Amino acid sequence: MTLDFSKPLYFLAPLAGLTDLPFRSVVKKFGVDVTVSEMISSNALAYGSIKTKKMLEKSSLETPYSIQIAGSNEDIIKRAVDIINARDDVDIIDLNCGCPVPKVVNNLQGSALLTDLKKMGKAIETIKKYSNKRYTSVKIRLGFAEKNHIEIAKVCQESGADFIAVHGRTRSGKFKTPVDYDAIAEIKNTLKIPVIANGDIDSKDKAKWVLKHTNCDGIMIGRAAVGAPWIFKQIKDDIDKVTPNLIKDVVIEHFEQMLNFYGDYGVILFRKHLHTYSKHGYKGASEFRDKINRESDPKIAKEIIEDFFKNNKLS
Ligand SMILES: Cc1cc2nc3c(=O)[nH]c(=O)nc-3n(C[C@H](O)[C@H](O)[C@H](O)COP(=O)(O)O)c2cc1C
């Protein structure tokens, strides 16, 4: 499998707790090119956690598929890579250099690697050296407290990354400060390897604008795909609105995928997705959410969901 960077590539961003196998397989049907696992701790992988191993699984639709790991200890990273190497259904191993969460940062992982570029470089080199996958990639932010994006991006390239994805904020910017698309463009201008732009891309017009403004090789969308996995089709096929019927079918399919993957517990895990799916201007959405929050039986939950999305009109 090779990635064709001759035209823009569309990535689903990794979102811990959201972009699991059921969600990714739903998004895949709307034309996203590359899907990425949720962030997987290299420690948990190396020490053989069963829950973590389940996170490696992909749907048969997901090719090319990227597994994102977090880590900084070279030995642990090597052991995590060995485990991923045993799966022949993975095309990319991605290193997380963006996660701002204190639990991750305090272990010198995620965005903390941006404060120690030597360590970051070694982590990338370790993946590149031991991985048997076609691609090694890195997902970065623009810096930790301050921007030093060019320096960071160059270390990624020099350490053997085949491409990078850039969330256009620093770690201090968390998920709210304005995304600096000029800085993403500067990175694209400097590097020889492909660069994927990420951050606050939430419509087809914004997607077009970001591609033009940054000249990047693709875009990565996260939060805007939650509750609206069809955004990739809207962008690719230039569609303004989707029909209530399509939304209903997507919600039911997603729900069924959750049950297949998680068993009955999928009903509870699906609540957060229903909250976003029901935000498209439906009447009675808050009553629906109250009702579904109290239901854990799959059959009854399905009836409630079908009834809400079938008999509802978008306001
Ligand atoms: C709930 C949540 C979970 C996230 N989990 C991850 C993750 O596991 N790995 C990662 O690299 N980034 C993670 N991110 C960051 C996103 O991948 C992305 O860079 C960021 O949300 C900006 O893109 P967006 O505006 O399209 O969502 C997460 C973000 C959110 C909001």
The ligand as a Gaussian input file, in Angstrom:
#p B3LYP/6-31G(d) Opt

LIG

0 1
 C      -11.477000      14.420000      22.819000
 C      -10.190000      14.535000      22.057000
 C       -9.320000      13.460000      22.018000
 C       -8.109000      13.560000      21.310000
 N       -7.285000      12.471000      21.254000
 C       -6.145000      12.540000      20.517000
 C       -5.295000      11.399000      20.369000
 O       -5.565000      10.315000      20.898000
 N       -4.166000      11.545000      19.616000
 C       -3.832000      12.740000      19.015000
 O       -2.806000      12.834000      18.343000
 N       -4.624000      13.811000      19.127000
 C       -5.761000      13.733000      19.839000
 N       -6.589000      14.820000      19.890000
 C       -6.286000      16.000000      19.055000
 C       -6.942000      15.856000      17.682000
 O       -6.419000      14.764000      16.959000
 C       -6.762000      17.129000      16.831000
 O       -5.392000      17.376000      16.664000
 C       -7.422000      18.365000      17.460000
 O       -8.677000      18.058000      18.021000
 C       -7.572000      19.494000      16.436000
 O       -8.288000      19.053000      15.314000
 P       -9.894000      19.283000      15.144000
 O      -10.147000      20.740000      15.380000
 O      -10.204000      18.848000      13.744000
 O      -10.561000      18.442000      16.189000
 C       -7.769000      14.759000      20.636000
 C       -8.656000      15.841000      20.695000
 C       -9.853000      15.749000      21.378000
 C      -10.792000      16.932000      21.400000

